[in-house]
Structures are given as structure tokens and as C-alpha cells.
Amino acid sequence: MGYVYAGMWLVAGLVLIIRMSKENKIFYFAGGYFVFLGIWWLADILLPTVQLFTGGWGMALRIITGVALAAFCIVFFRDYRKGTANEKVKEEQGSSSPKDGGAHP
């Protein structure tokens, strides 16, 4: 079952990098993170004596995941604010001009 998880993380990462990076550059980072998770999971399977999900290695993975999550949240909220600001500007521009194209009898 571990190989399925490793493959799933790797495929998800490659999809983000190859397909989604055209939409936003953050997907390079997100895809890289998922590829990293796939490699981490595969290494845990191949090196059972190391136990990468417990102890110091597990704490390192949690810290890396926390940093990635913080970066994703920062980018999301910046884009969200930018989007709402653009919508307000469009709304204000639309309400200041007449709706019938400006032709009055």
C-alpha cells in the first residue's frame, strides 16, 4: 500500500508542475512539495530501519510541511485580496457609467 501512496504523491506533483503551472507559478512549488512527499514515502518503504515518519525525521517532515502550508496560505490570501480588489474596481467602473450605453433622448 505504501507504493500506492508514493506513486499518488509523485503523480499529483507532476500534474501540478506540468499542467497547472501555466495558471500560476505557485504550482511549481506545490508540485515540488508533492514530489518531495512521494520520494519521502518511497524512501520510508525502501529504508524500513530509518523510520522516516517518527522521531527527528518525522519532526523534520512536519516542519517542512508547515513551511509549505504557510507559503501556500500566504499566496492564496494575496491572490484572493487581489481578486476582490479587482472585482470592486470593475464594480465601481460599471456603476459610474450608464447601463444603456450612454444614449439618452
Secondary structure, 3 states (H helix, E strand, C coil): CHHHHHHHHHHHHHHHHHCHHHCCCHHHHHHHHHHHHHHHHHHHHHCCCCCCCCHHHHHHHHHHHHHHHHHHHHHHHHHHHHHHHHHHHHHHHHHHCCCCCCCCC
